Amino acid sequence: MVDVKKIEKDSEEKMQHAVAFLEETLSHIRAGKANVRILDGVKVDYYGSLVPITNVATVSTPDAKTITVLPWEKPMLREIERAIQNSNVGITPENNGEIIRLGIPPLTEERRKQLVKQSKQEAENAKISVRNARRDAVEAVKKAVKEGVSEDIGKDSEASLQKVHDKYIKKVDEVFANKEKEIMTV
């Protein structure tokens, strides 16, 4: 016989992953102030293999408008600079021979609205994932009821799944609201 509690637990795990993925995705969206996570997707050619920039340099934010990249090996300066220029970060690196500086330009109102729209789309994708997890779990519970689990347990499980669903939808809304506030703050 199918374990209804396991179905609920698996569903909640999927919902947690959806929220975690949303948080990760939103962290890469630039909000006007310097954030080292902007460079997470940048890969550097390190002696023939592509590695994340954090594997070959120290990345820090000395102030709210600047990111600095200090390579651990002097010859890597050019490679890191080239990798940043070729990435979709959209910021031109300044190389002074010792360190690479990335000046974060202030966002225009139009660009802020664009980023909020992009964030909202990511939040919608997360909500869809949460709803899909609930739908799959409800279908599994209904199948279990057909296979012999009592209808009362099935109804209780569906109610429980709905509560968990509502909790994670609310979390998605909170994560989006925080990101929207961060983007729109000048």
Secondary structure, DSSP 8 states (H G I E B T S, - for coil): ---HHHHHHHHHHHHHHHHHHHHHHHHTS--SS--GGGGTT-EEEETTEEEEGGGTEEEEEEETTEEEEEESSTTHHHHHHHHHHHSSS---EEE-SS-EEEE-----HHHHHHHHHHHHHHHHHHHHHHHHHHHHHHHHHHHHHHTT--HHHHHHHHHHHHHHHHHHHHHHHHHHHHHHHHHH--
